[in-house]
């Protein structure tokens, strides 16, 4: 019988001494959001860097393609591709609500007993409950997960936390 290994990316969160685990797809998605927001200089560059449909999800309430709306209020038009872009323009970014904070999603990726053994459930005044897995427990949690068949790949080059 062939046993399929579950692959997880992990890294230390840069703002706290804690480990974050995610599926490769989720880590790459969140990294792509961070790169678009933090590295783009123009609105066109920002739009091109986002995953498909993410722009519409973020700005559906803010911008319109309706000619009547734009004629009444030019600020409801999508910014021009060459318009300067600022991360402050992204809803929730300055508040830490976007991109997703993966510390709140650890139970999606790690078994409950592993989280309870190595992590602590904490609460953030702004973002709710999350798991903190101290970096000092790195070797022990990695050994435990590998023993359960997980393939773990450290990805400090990606921005997910």
C-alpha positions, 0 to 999 in steps of 0.5 A: 500500500502506497502511503501519501506524504503530506507536505507542509511548508514552515517558517518562523514568523518575523514579528514573533518567535513562533513557527507557522505551518501551511500547505504549499498552496496556502503559503504561496498564495499568501506570499503572492499577496504580500509581494503584490502589496509590499513590492508594487509601485503602480496600480497596474503592477499591483493588479498583475501580481495578485492571484486571479479574482483577488482584485475584484474580491478586495475592491468590489465595494470600492471601485466600479466600472459603471459609467454613470457612477464614475461620471457622478464620482470619479473616485469610484473608477479603478485607478489607472495602471500607471497611478502610484500604488500604496499598501495603505490602499488595500482594505485591511492591510494597515490593520493586519486583517489582510493578507490572511494571518496564518497563525489563526489557521494552524488547526487546518494544517496540524493535528490537534494533539500536536498543536496542544502539545507544542503550541498555546492558544492565544488571543489577539485584540484585533485578530481573534484567537490564534496558535503560537508555536514557540520557535524553541520547540522547533526540533521537537515538533518537526521530529513529531510531524516527520514521524507521522509522515509529514514532509516538512520544507522550510521556506523563509523565502516566502512571506507567510505568517 
